[in-house]
């Protein structure tokens, strides 16, 4: 069974939640409202050799490079067993 996680990257913090926070069938795509924030999906990644998928969402105030940089910093510093391998 595939495990799905979302990283929520905002200007103040990065949060990991279980599951995907948007509706993959949404024809609009792009933006999602979550806990009072407007986010957009900036990266989707399936980990090699594992049944693990990461969805990385960034606050619309952050650029894609900034979102990915903050997500990579979180992945390097977290103690979670599951974490994305961002390079």
MOPAC internal coordinates of N, CA, C and O (Angstrom, degrees):
PM7 1SCF
backbone

  N    0.0000 0     0.00 0     0.00 0    0    0    0
  C    1.4432 1     0.00 0     0.00 0    1    0    0
  C    1.5272 1   110.08 1     0.00 0    2    1    0
  O    1.2310 1   120.80 1   -44.60 1    3    2    1
  N    1.2950 1   116.07 1   135.40 1    3    2    1
  C    1.4589 1   121.26 1  -177.42 1    5    3    2
  C    1.5272 1   110.87 1   -79.85 1    6    5    3
  O    1.2310 1   121.11 1   -49.05 1    7    6    5
  N    1.3259 1   115.48 1   130.95 1    7    6    5
  C    1.4598 1   121.47 1   174.36 1    9    7    6
  C    1.5256 1   107.83 1   -91.52 1   10    9    7
  O    1.2310 1   120.57 1   -42.15 1   11   10    9
  N    1.3218 1   116.51 1   137.85 1   11   10    9
  C    1.4596 1   121.68 1  -178.77 1   13   11   10
  C    1.5210 1   109.11 1  -124.93 1   14   13   11
  O    1.2310 1   121.27 1   -48.99 1   15   14   13
  N    1.3317 1   115.18 1   131.01 1   15   14   13
  C    1.4571 1   122.07 1   177.87 1   17   15   14
  C    1.5189 1   109.55 1  -130.28 1   18   17   15
  O    1.2310 1   120.94 1   -28.05 1   19   18   17
  N    1.3135 1   115.80 1   151.95 1   19   18   17
  C    1.4640 1   122.24 1   173.97 1   21   19   18
  C    1.5158 1   108.86 1  -122.48 1   22   21   19
  O    1.2310 1   121.21 1   -43.93 1   23   22   21
  N    1.3227 1   115.28 1   136.07 1   23   22   21
  C    1.4560 1   120.53 1   169.69 1   25   23   22
  C    1.5185 1   107.05 1  -103.10 1   26   25   23
  O    1.2310 1   120.79 1   -51.72 1   27   26   25
  N    1.3152 1   116.09 1   128.28 1   27   26   25
  C    1.4494 1   122.94 1   179.08 1   29   27   26
  C    1.5307 1   106.38 1  -106.51 1   30   29   27
  O    1.2310 1   120.42 1   -65.44 1   31   30   29
  N    1.3166 1   116.80 1   114.56 1   31   30   29
  C    1.4596 1   121.72 1  -176.73 1   33   31   30
  C    1.5271 1   108.52 1  -109.84 1   34   33   31
  O    1.2310 1   121.25 1   -61.78 1   35   34   33
  N    1.3285 1   115.22 1   118.22 1   35   34   33
  C    1.4620 1   121.51 1   178.05 1   37   35   34
  C    1.5287 1   108.23 1  -121.38 1   38   37   35
  O    1.2310 1   119.94 1    -9.09 1   39   38   37
  N    1.3137 1   117.72 1   170.91 1   39   38   37
  C    1.4657 1   118.54 1   179.62 1   41   39   38
  C    1.5362 1   113.75 1   -58.93 1   42   41   39
  O    1.2310 1   120.10 1   154.54 1   43   42   41
  N    1.3295 1   117.41 1   -25.46 1   43   42   41
  C    1.4709 1   119.63 1  -175.66 1   45   43   42
  C    1.5212 1   115.21 1  -102.08 1   46   45   43
  O    1.2310 1   119.93 1   157.34 1   47   46   45
  N    1.3482 1   117.73 1   -22.66 1   47   46   45
  C    1.4673 1   117.82 1  -176.31 1   49   47   46
  C    1.5237 1   111.30 1  -163.69 1   50   49   47
  O    1.2310 1   122.12 1    -8.23 1   51   50   49
  N    1.3324 1   113.54 1   171.77 1   51   50   49
  C    1.4624 1   122.40 1   174.23 1   53   51   50
  C    1.5164 1   106.61 1  -122.76 1   54   53   51
  O    1.2310 1   121.04 1   -47.85 1   55   54   53
  N    1.3176 1   115.62 1   132.15 1   55   54   53
  C    1.4628 1   120.92 1  -177.91 1   57   55   54
  C    1.5291 1   108.85 1  -127.58 1   58   57   55
  O    1.2310 1   120.95 1   -40.00 1   59   58   57
  N    1.3082 1   115.79 1   140.00 1   59   58   57
  C    1.4630 1   122.13 1   177.40 1   61   59   58
  C    1.5246 1   108.77 1  -106.62 1   62   61   59
  O    1.2310 1   120.77 1   -50.13 1   63   62   61
  N    1.3358 1   116.14 1   129.87 1   63   62   61
  C    1.4604 1   120.91 1   176.80 1   65   63   62
  C    1.5243 1   108.84 1  -129.04 1   66   65   63
  O    1.2310 1   121.32 1   -27.30 1   67   66   65
  N    1.3121 1   115.08 1   152.70 1   67   66   65
  C    1.4597 1   120.88 1   178.28 1   69   67   66
  C    1.5207 1   108.30 1   -80.47 1   70   69   67
  O    1.2310 1   120.86 1   -46.69 1   71   70   69
  N    1.3086 1   115.96 1   133.31 1   71   70   69
  C    1.4544 1   121.48 1   177.37 1   73   71   70
  C    1.5149 1   112.73 1    94.83 1   74   73   71
  O    1.2310 1   122.12 1    -0.58 1   75   74   73
  N    1.3075 1   113.55 1   179.42 1   75   74   73
  C    1.4537 1   121.81 1   178.59 1   77   75   74
  C    1.5212 1   107.88 1  -101.84 1   78   77   75
  O    1.2310 1   119.83 1   -44.68 1   79   78   77
  N    1.3309 1   117.92 1   135.32 1   79   78   77
  C    1.4615 1   119.73 1  -173.89 1   81   79   78
  C    1.5187 1   113.90 1   -91.99 1   82   81   79
  O    1.2310 1   119.93 1   169.49 1   83   82   81
  N    1.3253 1   117.74 1   -10.51 1   83   82   81
  C    1.4576 1   118.98 1   178.04 1   85   83   82
  C    1.5228 1   109.78 1  -109.22 1   86   85   83
  O    1.2310 1   121.01 1    -6.51 1   87   86   85
  N    1.2946 1   115.67 1   173.49 1   87   86   85
  C    1.4579 1   121.82 1   178.55 1   89   87   86
  C    1.5251 1   107.81 1   -97.35 1   90   89   87
  O    1.2310 1   119.76 1   -68.87 1   91   90   89
  N    1.3400 1   118.06 1   111.13 1   91   90   89
  C    1.4590 1   119.75 1  -177.19 1   93   91   90
  C    1.5303 1   113.41 1   -62.67 1   94   93   91
  O    1.2310 1   120.16 1   162.37 1   95   94   93
  N    1.3265 1   117.31 1   -17.63 1   95   94   93
  C    1.4616 1   120.54 1   179.69 1   97   95   94
  C    1.5300 1   112.26 1   -89.83 1   98   97   95
  O    1.2310 1   119.87 1   178.36 1   99   98   97
  N    1.3279 1   117.85 1    -1.64 1   99   98   97
  C    1.4618 1   121.52 1  -178.64 1  101   99   98
  C    1.5268 1   109.71 1   -65.69 1  102  101   99
  O    1.2310 1   120.21 1   -62.01 1  103  102  101
  N    1.3408 1   117.20 1   117.99 1  103  102  101
  C    1.4559 1   119.57 1  -178.23 1  105  103  102
  C    1.5314 1   113.08 1   -67.67 1  106  105  103
  O    1.2310 1   120.44 1   155.85 1  107  106  105
  N    1.3349 1   116.76 1   -24.15 1  107  106  105
  C    1.4614 1   120.18 1   179.07 1  109  107  106
  C    1.5243 1   110.40 1   -69.26 1  110  109  107
  O    1.2310 1   120.92 1   136.37 1  111  110  109
  N    1.3440 1   115.85 1   -43.63 1  111  110  109
  C    1.4625 1   120.20 1  -178.83 1  113  111  110
  C    1.5188 1   110.80 1    59.57 1  114  113  111
  O    1.2310 1   121.08 1     5.24 1  115  114  113
  N    1.2900 1   115.53 1  -174.76 1  115  114  113
  C    1.4586 1   119.56 1   173.68 1  117  115  114
  C    1.5038 1   115.70 1    80.41 1  118  117  115
  O    1.2310 1   119.55 1    96.76 1  119  118  117
  N    1.3266 1   118.47 1   -83.24 1  119  118  117
  C    1.4573 1   121.17 1  -173.17 1  121  119  118
  C    1.5191 1   112.67 1  -102.03 1  122  121  119
  O    1.2310 1   121.69 1   -30.08 1  123  122  121
  N    1.3415 1   114.37 1   149.92 1  123  122  121
  C    1.4548 1   121.77 1   176.61 1  125  123  122
  C    1.5290 1   108.05 1  -142.77 1  126  125  123
  O    1.2310 1   120.54 1   -36.81 1  127  126  125
  N    1.3138 1   116.58 1   143.19 1  127  126  125
  C    1.4678 1   121.23 1   174.64 1  129  127  126
  C    1.5229 1   107.43 1   -92.31 1  130  129  127
  O    1.2310 1   120.69 1   -47.60 1  131  130  129
  N    1.3332 1   116.28 1   132.40 1  131  130  129
  C    1.4633 1   120.63 1  -179.46 1  133  131  130
  C    1.5204 1   108.76 1  -149.24 1  134  133  131
  O    1.2310 1   120.82 1   -60.72 1  135  134  133
  N    1.3286 1   116.03 1   119.28 1  135  134  133
  C    1.4709 1   122.19 1   179.33 1  137  135  134
  C    1.5325 1   112.61 1    49.31 1  138  137  135
  O    1.2310 1   121.09 1  -136.45 1  139  138  137
  N    1.3240 1   115.53 1    43.55 1  139  138  137
  C    1.4541 1   119.78 1   176.96 1  141  139  138
  C    1.5150 1   115.29 1    80.72 1  142  141  139
  O    1.2310 1   119.86 1  -174.90 1  143  142  141
  N    1.3070 1   117.87 1     5.10 1  143  142  141
  C    1.4704 1   122.30 1  -179.99 1  145  143  142
  C    1.5171 1   110.23 1  -114.60 1  146  145  143
  O    1.2310 1   121.29 1   -29.64 1  147  146  145
  N    1.3068 1   115.14 1   150.36 1  147  146  145
  C    1.4571 1   120.46 1   172.26 1  149  147  146
  C    1.5186 1   107.52 1   -99.42 1  150  149  147
  O    1.2310 1   121.54 1   -58.48 1  151  150  149
  N    1.3161 1   114.65 1   121.52 1  151  150  149
  C    1.4669 1   121.46 1  -177.20 1  153  151  150
  C    1.5178 1   109.45 1  -121.63 1  154  153  151
  O    1.2310 1   121.64 1   -17.51 1  155  154  153
  N    1.3229 1   114.47 1   162.49 1  155  154  153
  C    1.4635 1   119.81 1   171.99 1  157  155  154
  C    1.5227 1   108.60 1  -135.92 1  158  157  155
  O    1.2310 1   121.32 1   -32.25 1  159  158  157
  N    1.3053 1   115.07 1   147.75 1  159  158  157
  C    1.4637 1   120.79 1   176.51 1  161  159  158
  C    1.5224 1   107.87 1   -74.55 1  162  161  159
  O    1.2310 1   120.39 1   -58.14 1  163  162  161
  N    1.3398 1   116.87 1   121.86 1  163  162  161
  C    1.4602 1   119.71 1  -178.91 1  165  163  162
  C    1.5184 1   113.21 1  -112.39 1  166  165  163
  O    1.2310 1   120.28 1   162.73 1  167  166  165
  N    1.3419 1   117.07 1   -17.27 1  167  166  165
  C    1.4621 1   118.70 1  -177.41 1  169  167  166
  C    1.5241 1   109.98 1  -159.86 1  170  169  167
  O    1.2310 1   121.25 1   -39.51 1  171  170  169
  N    1.3061 1   115.21 1   140.49 1  171  170  169
  C    1.4661 1   122.48 1   175.12 1  173  171  170
  C    1.5229 1   106.65 1  -128.81 1  174  173  171
  O    1.2310 1   120.64 1   -45.89 1  175  174  173
  N    1.3152 1   116.39 1   134.11 1  175  174  173
  C    1.4653 1   119.61 1  -175.16 1  177  175  174
  C    1.5132 1   111.67 1  -144.94 1  178  177  175
  O    1.2310 1   121.04 1   -50.38 1  179  178  177
  N    1.3197 1   115.62 1   129.62 1  179  178  177
  C    1.4611 1   121.82 1   172.56 1  181  179  178
  C    1.5231 1   106.78 1  -101.62 1  182  181  179
  O    1.2310 1   121.18 1   -53.69 1  183  182  181
  N    1.3233 1   115.35 1   126.31 1  183  182  181
  C    1.4623 1   119.60 1  -179.81 1  185  183  182
  C    1.5241 1   110.58 1   -72.88 1  186  185  183
  O    1.2310 1   120.75 1   -47.63 1  187  186  185
  N    1.3254 1   116.18 1   132.37 1  187  186  185
  C    1.4619 1   121.17 1   179.66 1  189  187  186
  C    1.5199 1   111.58 1   -63.22 1  190  189  187
  O    1.2310 1   120.89 1   -47.19 1  191  190  189
  N    1.3190 1   115.91 1   132.81 1  191  190  189
  C    1.4556 1   121.12 1   176.62 1  193  191  190
  C    1.5146 1   114.75 1    74.96 1  194  193  191
  O    1.2310 1   119.59 1  -175.35 1  195  194  193
  N    1.3088 1   118.39 1     4.65 1  195  194  193
  C    1.4666 1   121.75 1  -179.81 1  197  195  194
  C    1.5207 1   109.53 1  -132.41 1  198  197  195
  O    1.2310 1   120.92 1   -28.02 1  199  198  197
  N    1.3071 1   115.84 1   151.98 1  199  198  197
  C    1.4573 1   120.70 1   173.10 1  201  199  198
  C    1.5243 1   108.06 1   -89.09 1  202  201  199
  O    1.2310 1   121.27 1  -110.14 1  203  202  201
  N    1.3177 1   115.18 1    69.86 1  203  202  201
  C    1.4568 1   122.02 1  -173.31 1  205  203  202
  C    1.5228 1   109.05 1  -142.03 1  206  205  203
  O    1.2310 1   120.86 1   -53.92 1  207  206  205
  N    1.3363 1   115.96 1   126.08 1  207  206  205
  C    1.4648 1   121.21 1   179.24 1  209  207  206
  C    1.5242 1   108.90 1  -124.16 1  210  209  207
  O    1.2310 1   121.27 1   -44.02 1  211  210  209
  N    1.3363 1   115.17 1   135.98 1  211  210  209
  C    1.4582 1   122.13 1   177.57 1  213  211  210
  C    1.5139 1   109.76 1  -114.46 1  214  213  211
  O    1.2310 1   120.80 1   -44.65 1  215  214  213
  N    1.3343 1   116.08 1   135.35 1  215  214  213
  C    1.4512 1   122.84 1   171.22 1  217  215  214
  C    1.5230 1   106.00 1  -116.22 1  218  217  215
  O    1.2310 1   120.49 1   -54.55 1  219  218  217
  N    1.3126 1   116.67 1   125.45 1  219  218  217
  C    1.4631 1   120.46 1  -178.25 1  221  219  218
  C    1.5224 1   108.02 1  -112.21 1  222  221  219
  O    1.2310 1   121.73 1   -60.43 1  223  222  221
  N    1.3194 1   114.28 1   119.57 1  223  222  221
  C    1.4625 1   122.75 1  -178.65 1  225  223  222
  C    1.5135 1   108.56 1  -111.03 1  226  225  223
  O    1.2310 1   120.58 1   -41.63 1  227  226  225
  N    1.3179 1   116.50 1   138.37 1  227  226  225
  C    1.4525 1   121.28 1   177.68 1  229  227  226
  C    1.5089 1   111.64 1  -120.55 1  230  229  227
  O    1.2310 1   121.18 1   -34.72 1  231  230  229
  N    1.3143 1   115.35 1   145.28 1  231  230  229
  C    1.4554 1   121.49 1   172.44 1  233  231  230
  C    1.5354 1   107.17 1   -56.02 1  234  233  231
  O    1.2310 1   120.29 1   -38.91 1  235  234  233
  N    1.3254 1   117.05 1   141.09 1  235  234  233
  C    1.4616 1   118.61 1  -176.61 1  237  235  234
  C    1.5255 1   112.40 1   -64.75 1  238  237  235
  O    1.2310 1   120.07 1   164.27 1  239  238  237
  N    1.3335 1   117.47 1   -15.73 1  239  238  237
  C    1.4686 1   120.55 1   177.00 1  241  239  238
  C    1.5301 1   112.18 1   -75.65 1  242  241  239
  O    1.2310 1   120.07 1   165.75 1  243  242  241
  N    1.3354 1   117.48 1   -14.25 1  243  242  241
  C    1.4636 1   121.77 1  -178.48 1  245  243  242
  C    1.5245 1   110.21 1  -100.57 1  246  245  243
  O    1.2310 1   120.91 1   -36.24 1  247  246  245
  N    1.3159 1   115.86 1   143.76 1  247  246  245
  C    1.4631 1   120.22 1   175.19 1  249  247  246
  C    1.5331 1   109.10 1   -75.09 1  250  249  247
  O    1.2310 1   120.68 1   -16.04 1  251  250  249
  N    1.3064 1   116.30 1   163.96 1  251  250  249
  C    1.4652 1   119.78 1   177.51 1  253  251  250
  C    1.5287 1   110.96 1   -60.57 1  254  253  251
  O    1.2310 1   118.88 1   132.82 1  255  254  253
  N    1.3559 1   119.74 1   -47.18 1  255  254  253
  C    1.4711 1   118.80 1   178.14 1  257  255  254
  C    1.5314 1   113.26 1   -59.31 1  258  257  255
  O    1.2310 1   120.31 1   140.83 1  259  258  257
  N    1.3383 1   117.02 1   -39.17 1  259  258  257
  C    1.4696 1   120.11 1   178.89 1  261  259  258
  C    1.5273 1   110.87 1   -65.99 1  262  261  259
  O    1.2310 1   120.66 1   137.49 1  263  262  261
  N    1.3234 1   116.34 1   -42.51 1  263  262  261
  C    1.4662 1   120.80 1   178.04 1  265  263  262
  C    1.5175 1   110.69 1   -59.90 1  266  265  263
  O    1.2310 1   120.38 1   132.12 1  267  266  265
  N    1.3284 1   116.87 1   -47.88 1  267  266  265
  C    1.4687 1   120.51 1  -178.94 1  269  267  266
  C    1.5237 1   111.55 1   -67.13 1  270  269  267
  O    1.2310 1   119.94 1   144.40 1  271  270  269
  N    1.3148 1   117.72 1   -35.60 1  271  270  269
  C    1.4621 1   120.85 1   177.65 1  273  271  270
  C    1.5312 1   110.54 1   -63.85 1  274  273  271
  O    1.2310 1   120.45 1   134.59 1  275  274  273
  N    1.3133 1   116.75 1   -45.41 1  275  274  273
  C    1.4709 1   120.55 1   178.96 1  277  275  274
  C    1.5321 1   111.10 1   -66.27 1  278  277  275
  O    1.2310 1   120.37 1   143.03 1  279  278  277
  N    1.3244 1   116.90 1   -36.97 1  279  278  277
  C    1.4674 1   120.37 1   177.22 1  281  279  278
  C    1.5243 1   110.30 1   -64.93 1  282  281  279
  O    1.2310 1   120.09 1   139.01 1  283  282  281
  N    1.3249 1   117.43 1   -40.99 1  283  282  281
  C    1.4699 1   121.43 1   178.57 1  285  283  282
  C    1.5257 1   110.92 1   -64.48 1  286  285  283
  O    1.2310 1   120.29 1   139.25 1  287  286  285
  N    1.3323 1   117.06 1   -40.75 1  287  286  285
  C    1.4642 1   120.32 1   177.40 1  289  287  286
  C    1.5227 1   110.42 1   -62.41 1  290  289  287
  O    1.2310 1   120.52 1   138.60 1  291  290  289
  N    1.3312 1   116.62 1   -41.40 1  291  290  289
  C    1.4658 1   120.19 1   177.67 1  293  291  290
  C    1.5277 1   110.01 1   -61.96 1  294  293  291
  O    1.2310 1   120.46 1   134.23 1  295  294  293
  N    1.3330 1   116.73 1   -45.77 1  295  294  293
  C    1.4656 1   120.78 1  -177.79 1  297  295  294
  C    1.5285 1   111.73 1   -61.79 1  298  297  295
  O    1.2310 1   120.41 1   143.50 1  299  298  297
  N    1.3219 1   116.82 1   -36.50 1  299  298  297
  C    1.4651 1   120.78 1   179.73 1  301  299  298
  C    1.5238 1   112.41 1   -72.74 1  302  301  299
  O    1.2310 1   120.13 1   151.43 1  303  302  301
  N    1.3156 1   117.35 1   -28.57 1  303  302  301
  C    1.4639 1   119.92 1  -174.32 1  305  303  302
  C    1.5281 1   114.57 1  -101.53 1  306  305  303
  O    1.2310 1   119.78 1   168.10 1  307  306  305
  N    1.3261 1   118.02 1   -11.90 1  307  306  305
  C    1.4612 1   119.59 1  -176.24 1  309  307  306
  C    1.5271 1   111.50 1   -74.73 1  310  309  307
  O    1.2310 1   121.61 1   -24.42 1  311  310  309
  N    1.3062 1   114.52 1   155.58 1  311  310  309
  C    1.4631 1   120.42 1   176.00 1  313  311  310
  C    1.5239 1   111.49 1  -100.22 1  314  313  311
  O    1.2310 1   121.00 1  -176.61 1  315  314  313
  N    1.3419 1   115.69 1     3.39 1  315  314  313
  C    1.4675 1   120.01 1   179.40 1  317  315  314
  C    1.5244 1   110.19 1   -65.53 1  318  317  315
  O    1.2310 1   121.01 1   -37.06 1  319  318  317
  N    1.3171 1   115.67 1   142.94 1  319  318  317
  C    1.4573 1   120.29 1   176.35 1  321  319  318
  C    1.5236 1   110.15 1   -67.18 1  322  321  319
  O    1.2310 1   120.74 1   136.60 1  323  322  321
  N    1.3317 1   116.19 1   -43.40 1  323  322  321
  C    1.4525 1   120.69 1   177.50 1  325  323  322
  C    1.5184 1   108.81 1   -90.24 1  326  325  323
  O    1.2310 1   120.95 1   -54.10 1  327  326  325
  N    1.3057 1   115.78 1   125.90 1  327  326  325
  C    1.4588 1   121.19 1   175.68 1  329  327  326
  C    1.5247 1   108.90 1  -157.49 1  330  329  327
  O    1.2310 1   120.36 1   -29.78 1  331  330  329
  N    1.3128 1   116.91 1   150.22 1  331  330  329
  C    1.4614 1   118.85 1  -179.25 1  333  331  330
  C    1.5266 1   110.85 1   -72.52 1  334  333  331
  O    1.2310 1   120.71 1   -30.16 1  335  334  333
  N    1.3032 1   116.25 1   149.84 1  335  334  333
  C    1.4573 1   120.97 1   176.12 1  337  335  334
  C    1.5245 1   107.80 1  -102.10 1  338  337  335
  O    1.2310 1   121.12 1   -92.84 1  339  338  337
  N    1.3142 1   115.46 1    87.16 1  339  338  337
  C    1.4627 1   121.68 1  -178.87 1  341  339  338
  C    1.5174 1   109.14 1   -96.06 1  342  341  339
  O    1.2310 1   120.84 1   -45.16 1  343  342  341
  N    1.3137 1   115.99 1   134.84 1  343  342  341
  C    1.4771 1   120.07 1  -179.45 1  345  343  342
  C    1.5029 1   109.84 1  -122.84 1  346  345  343
  O    1.2310 1   120.10 1   180.00 1  347  346  345

